[in-house]
Amino acid sequence: MSTSTPAKGRTFGADETAGASFTPVLDTTRARFTLWGTRGSTPTPGARFLRHGGHTSCMSVVLGDEQFIFDAGSGIRELGLDLLNTSRRKLHLFITHTHWDHIQGFPFFAPAYLPGYEITIYGAEGFGKDLKSVFSGQLDQEYFPVQMEDMNSSLQFRHLEENPVPVGSALVSWEFAQHPGATVGYKIEIEGRKIVWVPDNEFLRGYTGPPEELTRDHPLVEPYDGMIDFLTDADVVIHEAQYTCEEYPRKIHWGHSSISNACALMKLAGVRRWIVTHHDPLHDDAFLEAKLQLTRQIMERLGYETEVSHGYDGMTDYFR
């Protein structure tokens, strides 16, 4: 057995590399996305929902002074308060569809009431009413004490015709989803990266069989080719998987995917990173943690590796 000792005359310590300390600084100029609401159907306050949050659908993408917003669920209230502390005044709001949990936060969106803000609201053709009628309708005096005429921002409504549509330095494209009423998913390309937002989509409506039997040329899959192609080139896909396989047979035609069907979609589209959103209001934090583990096991069963996680209110990441 041998031992070694430091060289004669040499000492070791923290001062050996005297000089400036390494202090990395976060580069906040890069494009980033934030989830402000990840719950479906209705907000869910309470202690059992703290980890994932209880706000309904809202996501934002920021690059410098450019602000893109996707859906106006109750989470948009927190986003609005955050915006008051920034210099961003030109806001682009894209609505997937006009169900309550995707527009209910707009009456509480602070920038809408302030002069100097320009807000353009985009939506697909095919809604039962035009966009302006939907948004002004929820501000009717029978439902809310303040009307749209009291909003001092510059509000514009634009139906999507171009696909993709250039917006500032971004390119936004859209694809119809499987959901009651006219519903779309969005893809935003910015700084060479693509992120997809599809909070409501019932992939393989009515299918309750094993996911490994589904191939791209399967007759049940072919009607969904458009959505599969839409997801294929994305760096990040934010897509729902609202129901467990046990729940789904009672929820067919409600417009939401089972875990296994959503997993099959991720494999068929070759998705590299999947963030699950639109959590069911009955699923508390403990349930969702177990549900995530099951989702990962189903992906293993399919023999497909993807980075899958659950979205939560406040989740922020930079495009990478």
Buried (B, 14 or more C-beta within 10 A) or exposed (E): EEEEEEEEEEEEEEEEEEEEEEEEEEEEEBBBBBBBBBBBBEBBEEEBBEEBBBBBBBBBBBBEEBBBBBBBBBBBBBBBEBBEEEEBBBBBBBBBBBBEBBBBBBBBBBBBBBEEBEBBBBBBEEBEEEBBEBBBBBBEEEEEEEEBEEBEBBBEBEEBEEEBBEBBEBBBBBBBBBBEEBBBBBBBBBEEBBBBBBBBBBBBBEBEEEBBEBEEEEEBBEEBEEBBEBBEEBBBBBBBBBBBBEBBEEBBEBBBBBBBBBBBBBBBBEBEBBBBBBBBBEBBBEBBBEBBEBBBEBBEEBEBEBEBEBBBBBBEEBBE
